[in-house]
Amino acid sequence: MTSSTTSSGEGGPSKEGKHIEVEGLEAPDRSEGPHLDDTQRQALIARMRRIEGQARAVERMIKEDDTCERVLHQIAAMRGALSRVGAELVACQVAKEIGDRPRADARRTLSYWLQRIGL
């Protein structure tokens, strides 16, 4: 597996974005991709609203000079929740891309998307 970025060497994606290559698999080039069903969409919206509330709580904790340990604990909870949102989106993408492909193709597709979001 190889990874390359189009950034200026700072580790983050540039304006052009990040390009990840997985041997034998290129990112699909399409404007239309898989979409969530209504149940999935509502669940992710609810998760994002909880994360938004956690972010407001972190801001309030910092303003009120709460302990660093408590703020970090809240940030860790936010990161976990956001990772779960990402995992749900990867599952949606991969399930619809894999279809009935051979197992090796399915593994490469899953690997690509997990690398793409940093899991």
trRosetta pair geometry for C-beta under 8 A, 3 or more apart (Angstrom, degrees):
i j d omega theta_ij theta_ji phi_ij phi_ji
1 21 7.6 168 -166 100 63 67
1 22 5.5 -19 -127 -128 97 66
1 23 5.9 -104 -86 -10 51 93
1 111 7.1 -120 -97 155 139 130
1 115 7.4 -168 179 -75 140 158
2 21 5.1 -3 76 76 91 110
2 23 7.4 93 5 -58 84 79
3 20 5.3 -21 -127 -130 83 81
3 21 6.9 -172 -97 38 33 71
3 115 6.9 -141 -94 176 118 132
4 19 5.9 -15 82 83 86 96
4 20 7.6 163 40 -108 54 35
4 21 6.5 22 16 4 97 109
5 11 7.7 107 30 -150 168 20
5 12 8.0 147 -170 109 152 17
5 13 6.3 -133 -154 -104 112 58
5 14 7.3 128 158 -6 97 91
5 18 5.2 -37 -122 -129 90 80
5 19 6.9 155 -117 37 35 68
6 13 7.3 33 54 -155 81 71
6 14 5.1 -97 105 35 82 120
6 16 4.4 -54 104 78 146 126
6 17 6.8 41 43 69 121 46
6 18 7.2 -162 23 -107 82 33
6 19 6.1 63 -25 4 102 106
7 10 5.6 -100 152 42 127 79
7 11 6.9 -69 88 45 154 15
7 12 5.8 139 -114 81 157 48
7 13 5.7 -145 -63 -144 111 20
7 14 4.2 169 -106 -40 57 89
7 18 7.4 -9 -31 -91 104 79
8 14 6.2 101 -18 -91 76 121
13 16 7.6 -129 177 75 91 57
13 17 5.0 -7 -177 -154 133 35
13 18 3.9 -91 -93 -42 112 90
14 17 7.1 -62 66 -3 61 19
18 116 7.8 152 98 -146 116 67
19 27 7.4 -119 -144 0 75 134
20 27 7.5 94 59 -53 75 114
20 112 6.7 151 105 -156 115 71
20 115 5.1 174 178 117 154 117
20 116 5.5 -146 32 -87 142 69
21 26 7.2 -20 -127 -105 78 65
22 25 4.6 -10 81 59 102 107
22 108 5.5 155 129 -168 126 86
22 111 5.4 139 -139 103 147 108
22 112 4.3 -114 4 -83 144 86
22 115 6.8 156 -69 29 112 144
23 108 7.2 -106 76 -128 66 120
24 108 5.7 -75 85 -131 106 160
25 105 7.6 134 -86 -149 116 69
25 108 4.4 160 -29 148 140 120
25 109 6.4 -161 -144 -77 152 54
25 111 7.9 128 45 69 148 100
25 112 5.3 -106 112 -58 134 137
26 29 7.9 -15 130 -27 112 94
27 112 7.1 175 -84 175 69 131
27 116 7.7 108 -100 -96 116 135
28 33 7.0 129 90 -106 132 108
28 97 7.0 -146 -29 -120 140 121
30 33 5.8 130 90 -69 111 78
33 93 7.0 -3 161 -123 125 90
33 96 7.8 121 169 95 75 138
34 92 5.5 177 123 148 130 89
34 93 5.5 176 46 -110 131 46
34 95 7.6 124 -146 70 162 80
34 96 3.6 142 -95 50 134 159
34 97 7.1 -95 -29 -40 128 76
35 92 7.9 -67 130 170 13 131
36 40 4.0 -133 -167 94 105 118
36 41 4.4 141 106 -62 127 80
36 44 6.8 -86 -127 10 168 137
36 89 7.9 -62 -67 -109 113 70
36 92 5.7 -50 -88 -124 74 155
37 40 5.1 90 51 13 70 104
37 41 6.9 -134 96 -9 32 94
38 41 5.6 -55 -143 37 30 114
38 42 6.3 28 160 -18 66 106
39 42 6.1 -56 -148 36 27 108
39 43 6.4 26 154 -18 62 108
40 43 5.8 -59 -150 37 30 111
40 44 6.3 23 157 -14 67 108
40 88 6.8 169 -161 171 102 118
40 92 6.6 114 174 -86 159 126
41 44 6.0 -60 -148 39 27 105
41 45 6.3 29 154 -20 65 107
42 45 5.7 -52 -145 35 31 113
42 46 6.4 34 154 -20 63 104
43 46 5.8 -54 -152 35 30 112
43 47 6.6 31 150 -18 64 104
43 88 7.5 -148 104 -152 117 160
44 47 5.4 -49 -147 36 37 113
44 48 6.2 37 154 -19 67 104
44 85 5.8 99 -144 -138 94 92
44 88 6.1 -164 -86 97 108 146
44 89 7.5 78 -115 -60 147 89
45 48 5.7 -54 -147 37 31 111
45 49 6.4 34 152 -21 64 104
46 49 5.7 -53 -150 34 31 112
46 50 6.7 32 152 -18 63 102
47 50 5.7 -55 -154 35 34 111
47 51 6.4 34 149 -19 67 105
47 81 6.1 -179 -174 -180 97 100
47 84 6.7 -130 -153 95 147 111
47 85 5.3 176 113 -79 138 101
48 51 5.4 -50 -147 36 36 114
48 52 6.3 44 150 -24 65 102
48 85 6.6 79 -69 -108 81 148
49 52 5.4 -47 -147 33 34 117
49 53 6.6 37 151 -19 63 101
50 53 5.6 -52 -152 35 34 113
50 54 6.5 37 148 -20 65 102
50 81 6.4 -126 100 -160 111 152
51 54 5.4 -51 -150 35 35 114
51 55 6.5 40 150 -23 65 101
51 78 5.7 100 -146 -145 84 83
51 81 5.0 -173 -83 109 99 131
51 82 5.9 94 -125 -67 146 83
51 85 7.5 -47 -32 -28 148 139
52 55 5.6 -50 -150 31 32 113
52 56 6.7 32 151 -16 63 102
53 56 5.7 -52 -150 36 35 111
53 57 6.4 38 149 -21 65 104
54 57 5.4 -52 -149 35 35 115
54 58 6.5 39 151 -22 66 100
54 74 6.1 177 -170 179 94 95
54 77 6.2 -142 -142 99 144 107
54 78 4.6 180 118 -84 138 98
54 81 7.0 142 7 29 156 150
55 58 5.7 -47 -150 31 34 112
55 59 6.6 35 151 -17 63 103
55 78 6.5 95 -66 -122 71 143
56 59 5.6 -52 -151 36 35 113
56 60 6.3 35 151 -18 66 106
57 60 5.6 -54 -147 38 32 112
57 61 6.2 36 153 -23 66 105
57 74 5.9 -136 107 -159 113 145
58 61 5.6 -52 -146 34 31 113
58 62 6.5 30 155 -18 64 104
58 71 6.0 90 -145 -153 82 85
58 74 5.1 -179 -83 111 88 130
58 75 6.1 81 -113 -70 138 79
58 78 7.1 -36 -38 -32 137 145
59 62 5.9 -56 -152 35 30 109
59 63 6.4 29 152 -17 65 107
60 63 5.6 -55 -147 38 32 112
60 64 6.0 15 159 -5 67 113
61 64 6.0 -66 -142 49 26 100
61 66 3.8 -50 -169 24 87 140
61 70 6.4 -145 -160 111 138 107
61 71 5.0 172 117 -93 133 88
61 74 6.5 154 1 17 159 156
62 65 7.6 31 180 -75 31 31
62 66 7.0 -61 -64 33 27 92
62 71 6.2 74 -69 -116 78 140
66 70 5.0 -87 155 77 117 128
66 71 5.7 138 89 -52 110 92
67 70 4.7 91 63 7 89 101
67 71 7.0 -158 94 -4 47 86
68 71 5.7 -58 -147 40 34 110
68 72 6.0 33 156 -19 69 109
69 72 5.8 -56 -146 39 27 110
69 73 6.4 33 153 -24 62 105
70 73 5.5 -49 -148 30 32 116
70 74 6.7 31 153 -17 63 103
71 74 5.8 -56 -155 36 33 110
71 75 6.4 33 149 -19 67 106
72 75 5.4 -52 -144 37 35 113
72 76 6.3 40 154 -23 66 102
73 76 5.7 -51 -151 32 30 113
73 77 6.7 32 150 -19 62 103
74 77 5.6 -52 -153 33 35 113
74 78 6.6 38 148 -20 65 102
75 78 5.5 -51 -151 34 36 114
75 79 6.4 37 152 -20 67 103
76 79 5.7 -51 -147 35 32 112
76 80 6.5 34 153 -19 64 105
77 80 5.8 -54 -151 36 31 112
77 81 6.4 30 153 -18 65 107
78 81 5.7 -58 -149 38 31 110
78 82 6.2 27 155 -16 67 108
79 82 5.8 -56 -145 39 30 109
79 83 6.3 35 153 -22 64 105
80 83 5.6 -53 -149 33 30 113
80 84 6.6 32 152 -20 63 102
81 84 5.7 -52 -154 31 34 112
81 85 6.8 37 147 -20 64 99
82 85 5.5 -46 -153 30 39 114
82 86 6.5 40 149 -17 65 103
83 86 5.5 -53 -150 38 35 113
83 87 6.2 39 150 -23 67 104
83 119 6.8 123 -156 -99 99 107
84 87 5.5 -49 -144 35 34 114
84 88 6.5 38 154 -21 64 101
85 88 5.9 -54 -154 33 31 111
85 89 6.6 27 151 -15 64 106
86 89 5.7 -58 -150 39 33 110
86 90 6.3 35 152 -20 68 104
86 117 4.8 164 -173 169 126 146
86 119 6.7 173 117 -49 126 123
87 90 5.6 -50 -145 35 33 112
87 91 6.4 38 153 -22 64 103
87 119 6.7 108 -84 -99 85 162
88 91 5.6 -52 -150 33 31 114
88 92 6.6 35 151 -20 63 102
89 92 5.6 -48 -150 32 35 114
89 93 6.3 33 153 -17 66 106
89 117 7.7 132 79 -78 113 157
90 93 5.7 -57 -147 40 32 110
90 94 5.9 24 160 -14 69 112
90 110 7.8 79 165 -145 110 67
90 113 4.7 145 -143 139 97 123
90 114 6.4 70 -154 -78 152 60
90 117 6.2 -115 -66 18 118 143
90 119 7.2 -84 -32 23 163 145
91 94 6.1 -57 -136 42 25 105
91 95 5.9 28 164 -22 63 112
92 95 6.2 -59 -145 35 21 109
92 96 6.6 6 163 -6 59 112
93 96 6.4 -74 -157 42 23 100
93 97 6.1 12 157 -13 66 116
93 113 5.6 163 93 -122 131 150
94 97 5.7 -61 -139 42 30 106
94 98 5.7 28 166 -24 69 112
94 106 7.7 82 180 -163 101 76
94 109 5.7 137 -136 128 85 107
94 110 5.2 53 -136 -93 143 72
94 113 5.6 -129 -64 29 101 153
95 98 6.3 -53 -136 32 21 108
96 99 7.3 18 179 -57 33 78
97 109 5.3 -174 109 -164 126 141
98 101 5.2 -112 -166 30 59 110
98 105 7.3 148 -135 111 74 93
98 106 4.5 52 -138 -118 120 92
98 109 5.6 -173 -79 70 84 153
98 110 7.7 16 -70 -48 127 89
101 105 4.0 -93 157 87 127 131
101 106 5.4 160 83 -56 106 80
101 109 7.3 99 63 -14 155 139
102 105 5.0 91 62 10 77 104
102 106 7.1 -142 99 -8 39 91
103 106 5.5 -56 -148 35 33 115
103 107 6.5 35 155 -21 67 102
104 107 5.8 -51 -150 33 32 111
104 108 6.6 30 152 -16 64 104
105 108 5.8 -55 -150 37 34 110
105 109 6.3 35 152 -21 67 106
106 109 5.7 -54 -148 35 31 113
106 110 6.4 29 154 -16 65 106
107 110 5.8 -56 -147 39 30 110
107 111 6.1 33 154 -21 65 109
108 111 5.6 -54 -145 38 31 114
108 112 6.3 39 154 -26 64 103
109 112 5.7 -50 -151 29 29 115
109 113 6.7 17 158 -9 63 106
110 113 6.2 -63 -150 41 30 102
110 114 6.2 27 157 -17 67 110
111 114 5.9 -58 -143 39 28 109
111 115 6.3 25 159 -15 64 108
112 115 6.1 -66 -156 39 24 106
112 116 6.2 30 151 -29 64 110
113 116 5.1 -46 -143 29 36 121
113 117 6.7 10 166 1 66 103
114 117 6.7 -71 -151 47 27 89
114 119 4.6 -89 -160 72 82 97
115 118 7.4 35 -171 -76 33 31
115 119 7.9 -97 -63 50 22 62
